[in-house]
C-alpha cells in the first residue's frame, strides 16, 4: 500500500482548521478521484478502492473536519454540509485541477450531491454510495442513538468487537478487513483506553436541528447534471428502495446498482463493489 498523508488549511467563521487527506497514485495525474466518507468514519475507509484506482487516478481521500487526523472546529455549529462543501472547494483548489470525479458514502455522498448541484461544479462523475435525497425519520432516529457518543474501551479487542457489532450492516467482512476498519478509526488515549477518532461535537448541529420528519433534498438532487451512479445496500435503512428507484428517473437519471447481503453501507472492500465503481468511473 503506497500513499502519502497531506493536509490543507481551510477556514470557517470560527477560524482556520486543518483538513488531512491521504493521496494515492501519481500526483501529476490530472485525472483526480475524490472519495469522501460517512458521518463518523474517515478517509482510510477507502484504502482498498484507492489502491485499486490509483493506476488510473490521483486518488484523494480526505478526513472531513472533526474526523480522523483533521482538526476540530472551535464552534461545533459548523459541522454541517455547507462547511464541508466549502472545505472540498479549498481542497480541489489545492490539487490544482478543474474537474474531479467523486465517490461519496452516506454523508460524503450528500457533500458530493451538494457540490455537483452548483453551477460551474468541478464534479465530473458522481457515485453516491447508499445515500439519496430522502433521509427518513427512522434513519435519523437510529443515527441519533449513537452519533456524539464518546465511548471508551480498555483494550483494542473490545473496541474491535464493538465495531463489528455496530457496523454489521457493512456485510460479511474478513477478520483482516474488520481489523483495518477499526485500527484506522480509533486511537489509544493517554490513560491507555481506546476511543474513536472523531469529535463528539459533530452531533451538536444534528441534534439541534433534529425534527420528527424526513429530510427532503430532491430540489438539490434535481440540479445535478453529471453522470451519476447510485449504489445501494440491498438491506439499507438509509436509502429507501423507492427513493433509489426514483433517482433513476429524476434529476441526472442515475444508473442504479444494488449490493445483496449489505445494509448501510457498502465499503468497497471486495472485488464486486470495487468493480462496480471502476466500471462507472472509467467506462460510463
N, C-alpha and C positions, 0 to 999 in steps of 0.2 A: 504494500500500500504506500503510494507516494503522494503526499500532499503537503502544502505549506499552510501555516497559520498566519493570518494577517489581520489587520483591523483598520477601520476608517473612523474618523471623527465626525459625529453628527450633532445636530443641535435640536433642542426642544425649548419651549418657553421657560423652562426652569434651568437651562444652561446646557453645556456641552456634555456629551456622553460618547463612550467608545463602543463601537459595534465590531465584534470579532467575526471572522469568517474563515472557513477552510477553502483552499483553492487547489484544484486538480487540473492536470493536463498542461499544455503549452500556454504560458501566459501571453504569448504573442499571437495566439489563435484569435482571429476576430469573431469567431463563432462562439457565443457565450451562452451557457445554460445556468440559470439561477434556480436553486432548489430551496424552498422555504418550508420550515417545519410547522408542527401543530402547537397548540396553546402552551403546553408545559414542557415541550421537548426542546431539541436543539439541532444544529446543522449536522452533527455527526450521525444522525439517523440516516443520512443519505450516502454513507460511505460506499456501500455496495453499488448503488446506482451511479454515483460519481466516478468510481473506478471504472465501471463498465463503459461509461460515456466519454471518458477522458481522452480516448483516441480521436474523438470527433469534435469535442468541445473543450473550451476552457470552462470548467465547472466551478461555480461559486456557491457555497453553502453557508449562509450567514446564521449566526445566533441572534435572533431578534432581541432587542434591548430588554434587559431583565432576565435573560436566559443564558445558559452555558457560560462562555468566557466573556460575554459582553457585560458592560457595567449596568448599574441600576439607575433608574430615573429618580431624581430628587423629589419630584411631585408625581405620585402614582396615578393621578388622574390622566396622565399622558399615555398610559398603557392602553392604547386604542388604535384602531385601523388607520386613522389619519396620520398619526405619528409614525407608524410602521411604514406606510407608503412613502412619507417624506424621507425616512431613512433609506429606503430602497432607491429612491431617486439619487440621493447622495452617493450611495454605493455604486450605482451604474455610472454616474459621472466619474467616480474614481477609476472605474475599469476602462474608461475612455472609448466606449462603444456606443453606437446609436441604437442598436437593437439587441434584445436578449430573448431567448426562449425561456419558458417558466414552468417549473413543476412546483405545485403548492399543495401540501397536505393540510386539510382542515383549515385552521387559521391562515396558514401560508397560502391556501387557495383563495381565501377571502381577500387577502392583501393583493394577490395577483389579479383577481377579478376587478378590484377597485382601480388598480393601475391600468389594466387593459381597457377599462371603460373610458379613460381620459382621452381627449382629443390630442393627437400627436404622441400617443403612447409609444414607449420603446418595446413593448411586448409583441413579439412576432408570432409565437405559438404559445398556447396556454393549456397546460394539463392540470385539471382540477381533480385532486385526489380525495374522494369521499367527502365532498362538500358542495353545496349549491346555494341558490338564492333564498331558500327557506330553511330556517333553523327552528325546529319545533320546540314548543314549550317543554315537552317531555325531555328532549335532549338537553335543553338549557338547565332544567332542574337536576338532571344527572351530573352535569358539569359543575353545578353549584355545590354539590356534595363533597367535591374534592379540591377544586381549584382554590388556592390561597392557603390550604393547609400546609403546615411545615413539620411533617412527622420526622422523627429520627429513629435510627436503629443501632443496636450495639455492634453488629457485625455486618460485613458485606453480604454474607449469605442470607441474613434476614431481609435486607433490602432487595436482594435478588428474588427471594420468594414473593415479596410484596409486588414487585414489578410484574412478575409472571401472573399474579392474581388480577391486578387491576388492568393489565394490558392483554388479558386473554383474548379479546376480540381481534388482536393482531393476527391470530391464526396459529397454525401448527408450526412453531419455530424450533430450531435445533437448540441444544444447550449452549453452543457457542454463540448463536445469534442473540439469545436472551442475555447472555453474559455481556456481549457488546453493547446492547441497548441499555443495560444497567450501568456498566462502568463508565459510559460516556455521559450519563445524566445525573450522577451523584458524586459527592466528594466527602472525604473524611474531615471532620471538623477538629478544632483544637482540643476538644475534650475526648477525642477518639471515636465519637459516634459518627454515623453516616447520615447525610441528608441530601435532598435534591438540589440541583444547580439552577434554581430559579428563585426570583424574588417573590415571596408570598403576596406582596402588594399588587402583583399583576391582577389579582382578583378584585381590587378596590373599585375600579370603574364598572366592571361587570356586575358586581353586586349592587352598586349604587343606582344603576340604570335598569336593573332586572325588573321586568314586568311579566305578568302572568298571561303572555300571549306569544305567538310565533314572531320571529324576525323575518320580515319580507324584504328581500333585496332584488326582486325581479326588475325594477327600473334600472338598477346598476347592471345586472347581467345582460339586459336587452340592449345596452350600449356597447357591449363587446362585439367587435367585428372580426377579430383574428381567428384563424383555425383553432378549434378547441376540442379537447378530448376530456370527457368526464368518466373517471374510473370510480366504480362503486364496489364496496364490500357487500356481498350479497346479503349479509346479516346485519348491515349497518342500521343503527338507530339515529344517526345524524343526518344522513341523506335519504329521505323517503323515496321509495320506488317511483311514486307518481311524479314527484319533483324531478327526479333523474330523467324519467321518460320525457317530461315536458322540455327539459333542457335540450333535447334533440330536435325540438320543433320550434323553439323560440330563440330570440337573440342570434347568436352565431350558429345556431343549429348544430350543436356539438355532436361529434362522434361519441358513441357510448360503449363502454365495456364494463363487465362485471366479473368480480373475483369470487368464486364459490368458497365456502368454508371460512370466510373472513368477515369481520364486522367493521368497526371503526378503529383503525383504518389499515388498508394495505400498506406495507412498509418497504416495498421494493427490495426484499431480501432474498427472493428466489428468481430463477430464470424466467418463469412465466410472466411475472409482473414487470421485470426489467425489460423483457422483450416487447411487451405492450407499449411501454414508454419509448423504447428505441424505435419501433416501427412508426409511431406517430411523429416523433421528433425528426427523424431522418427521411421518412418516405411519404409523409402525407402532404 
